[in-house]
């Protein structure tokens, strides 16, 4: 995919930037840089003594962001990595003045809309779905090598698909005849394994299963909690973390991890006094998630499921 074609409409753009409370003299991290829209706005608000770290596991995103941020190149460091490695990245770069961390979770528009990357059920392409092209493991491996029980687990857990058992069974039967190697072929198998009444519902019948396989291929949910923990550990007092989620699985992890840091004490409720000694390390800026405005929903329908949660280091 040409770098110049890597264009992504950032969700809750200015809500995120406002939430970070950007101040001069600190380092900011965009954990999921994408094409650099959020990063660009952070860089615009930074003072001359600030630094921006841009992380992404997709090398196409890194190259696109470099072009986008060329005016700020002296203050920006690009890192091709999984944001779950945030603690190691901050250590390697000797960051000790972390002022803010942004996490825009999920899949970017260029990844979904580039047919050859195999993320979409709307285009015929090889089953791929890798965010990092250097990774060997693909959607083909999930679909063609996982046992029926493993497929059911992935589809039910990550796709929250109530017909997971039927879909897993249909996939196993189909691949026994010949390997399933294309997105359209997989989408058709899914479609006809779901009852006709359910297929008549609003979304494409393959949507949840494709989401589930994508999450499995990229281990997307595994990176969220370690990254939040690393951010909270290293943020300066008053530093902010802002995380945008796009489905309930992501949002649940963000919410629960924030709450763990905001609650402090982990003693059982029936203990008369605290013996663990843990104190709250995070203040929840918004008890309820910030949602896209009606104007943003109209201009970018993909923002409809977005939720922004913000925390501040005590």
C-alpha positions, -999 to 999 in steps of 0.1 A, spaced: 0 0 0 13 34 -9 22 55 21 5 86 5 -28 67 6 -26 60 43 -53 84 54 -73 80 86 -100 102 101 -92 104 138 -121 100 162 -128 124 190 -97 143 178 -100 176 197 -117 160 227 -85 138 231 -61 167 227 -80 189 252 -81 160 276 -43 156 276 -37 192 290 -5 195 270 21 216 287 56 226 276 86 207 291 70 173 290 71 142 268 39 129 252 32 95 237 8 86 209 6 48 213 -13 42 181 -1 69 157 -18 58 125 -15 85 99 -6 110 125 -37 131 130 -37 130 168 1 133 168 0 164 146 -24 181 169 -3 172 200 28 185 182 10 218 174 2 224 210 36 214 224 61 240 234 98 241 223 109 220 253 85 192 247 89 158 230 65 135 212 69 97 209 49 82 180 44 44 183 27 21 157 31 -16 148 22 -8 111 52 4 92 30 21 66 14 42 94 49 52 107 59 63 72 27 83 67 30 99 101 66 110 93 54 128 63 26 144 83 49 156 111 79 167 90 75 203 104 81 189 139 107 163 131 133 177 156 109 170 185 94 137 173 107 101 178 90 73 158 90 38 171 79 8 151 65 -15 179 35 -28 197 23 -2 222 20 -31 248 58 -26 250 54 9 263 73 3 295 104 -9 275 101 19 250 101 46 277 130 29 294 150 27 262 144 63 254 152 74 290 118 92 294 114 106 329 90 135 323 60 118 308 32 143 306 5 124 286 -3 92 268 -29 87 241 -43 53 231 -66 51 200 -75 14 200 -89 -8 173 -82 -9 136 -75 22 114 -95 31 83 -65 25 59 -61 -11 72 -98 -18 68 -101 -2 34 -70 -16 17 -84 -48 1 -50 -67 -1 -46 -65 37 -75 -89 41 -93 -71 70 -126 -66 52 -154 -89 43 -164 -65 15 -134 -70 -7 -120 -103 -20 -84 -107 -8 -61 -133 9 -69 -139 45 -43 -118 63 -54 -92 88 -19 -85 102 -14 -50 115 24 -57 115 34 -72 81 66 -85 97 45 -109 117 42 -145 103 9 -155 119 -22 -145 98 -60 -149 96 -54 -179 73 -37 -197 102 -66 -191 125 -92 -202 101 -74 -232 87 -55 -246 117 -75 -238 149 -97 -267 162 -135 -263 161 -135 -256 199 -107 -229 195 -126 -212 167 -158 -212 187 -139 -196 217 -123 -169 195 -156 -160 177 -177 -160 208 -152 -142 231 -138 -116 207 -168 -112 184 -195 -117 210 -212 -137 183 -242 -159 195 -239 -182 165 -202 -189 172 -207 -227 174 -226 -229 141 -199 -207 124 -170 -227 138 -186 -259 127 -192 -246 92 -156 -234 89 -143 -268 99 -165 -286 74 -156 -262 45 -119 -264 51 -120 -302 51 -129 -300 14 -102 -273 6 -84 -246 25 -103 -213 31 -79 -187 16 -99 -156 8 -120 -131 27 -151 -135 4 -150 -172 8 -149 -170 45 -177 -143 46 -199 -166 25 -194 -196 48 -202 -174 78 -233 -159 61 -249 -192 53 -242 -207 87 -263 -181 104 -301 -184 104 -319 -163 77 -338 -142 102 -305 -132 119 -289 -124 85 -317 -99 80 -305 -77 109 -287 -45 102 -250 -54 101 -232 -78 78 -234 -113 92 -196 -117 90 -188 -85 109 -185 -100 144 -165 -130 132 -140 -109 112 -136 -87 142 -129 -117 164 -103 -132 140 -86 -98 136 -83 -95 174 -69 -130 177 -43 -125 149 -30 -92 164 -35 -101 201 -51 -66 203 -66 -69 238 -33 -82 253 -16 -48 250 -41 -26 266 -37 -33 303 2 -34 302 2 -1 284 -21 16 308 -1 2 337 31 15 322 16 49 316 3 53 352 36 41 366 56 68 346 33 98 343 43 128 363 18 142 388 -10 158 369 -1 139 337 -30 125 317 -39 92 300 -66 92 273 -79 60 257 -105 56 229 -121 22 226 -144 10 198 -161 -21 213 -172 -34 247 -142 -57 251 -117 -29 248 -137 -5 269 -141 -30 297 -104 -35 299 -98 3 299 -125 10 325 -114 -18 348 -77 -10 346 -84 27 353 -106 17 382 -79 -5 397 -55 25 397 -82 49 410 -93 27 439 -60 20 455 -68 -5 483 -72 -41 472 -81 -56 506 -113 -77 509 -143 -57 517 -148 -74 551 -113 -63 564 -119 -37 591 -88 -18 581 -65 -16 551 -35 -38 553 -23 -37 517 -12 0 520 -21 8 484 -34 43 477 -52 57 446 -28 67 418 -53 79 393 -82 103 393 -110 95 368 -116 127 349 -149 115 334 -169 89 353 -189 83 321 -171 80 287 -170 109 264 -189 101 232 -187 116 196 -209 147 189 -238 145 166 -217 164 140 -189 139 142 -213 110 139 -227 125 107 -193 132 92 -177 99 103 -201 70 108 -172 48 120 -170 69 152 -204 58 164 -191 32 188 -162 53 202 -157 59 239 -131 81 254 -119 77 290 -94 100 307 -74 96 339 -50 120 357 -20 108 377 -23 118 414 
